[in-house]
């Protein structure tokens, strides 16, 4: 006679094995199901019949679904990508105005299976004023916005001025910032001037920068409205990136430059465009840079003169700060007119839209 306890134990073991086997089979069938039916939607935030391209924020909400998908990747035209297990993502498009963008969405299943779909979305981005200095309060540049940096030689550019904190070299009058370059021996240099920086007070990533200014005159003068990467201490120039909204030299009057300095393209080999503005020293003009993850565009009075293609590998995708200065001589300013005594750059306003 067989032992009844043994028979009961054997039966329980068989039942347990059958149960485990059934569970494994069911899970496997689900996991190896065919990946199919990828559907993607993209809607600009604020969408309505009156605003089919959104509310101007530039934000787009995306949703992807697919049968048997385990995850999704969203690939954006600015070179960035985002993984989502749920198929939900959102992206901010920063190119001013109404633009169309192609977004690639890839769904992943098991065994390295994938499906992809490209969707095009039209979205409106209207930058709003984020920061400004109108230079209409007080007699000295605002300490909340600017530091008057001091130093000579132009940080290696072989310039002949010394930047001071004196109100003789930078002051406010009649709603204008005056940066005055003077023939005045000081600290082993033959000229004095001013250099204002917003480092530690205002720095930002991406936006539209507008500066209305009238430029100085004289052989050797070198006015500049520009930006430098805020990480310059940990990533020394040119690795930090430099964005020159406007440069001009008195030895080549009427020619205005927009330049970017970055590894492999810096100094005389910077990425550069220029345009002619014959009255830049007698009339005010608006110098503008439109900076996004995909491009940096340079304008004078809304006239585009240079476009630089930005991407994630370049040092133009982190915080930068503003710099306003007038240099004398040096590597770019060139020969100094011995008859030069004094000239100034007038700045009506600096505005940043984001």
Secondary structure, 3 states (H helix, E strand, C coil): CCCHHHHHHHHHHHHHHHHHHHHHHHHHHHHCCCCEEEEEEEEECCCCCCCCCCCCECEEEEEEEEECCCEEEEECCCCCEEEECCCEEEEECCCCEEEEEEEEEEEECCCCCEEEEEEEEEEEECCCEEEEECCCCCCCCCCCCCEECCEECCCCCCECEEECCCCCCEEEECCEEEEEEEEEEECCEEEEECEEECCCCCEECCEEEEEEEECCCCCCEEEEEEEEECCCCCCCCCCCCEEEEEEEEHHHCCEEEEEEEECCECHHHCEEEEEECCCCCCCCEEEEEEECCCEEEEEECCEEEEEEECCCCCCCCCCEEEEEEEEEEHHHHCCCCCCCCEEEEEEEEEEEEC
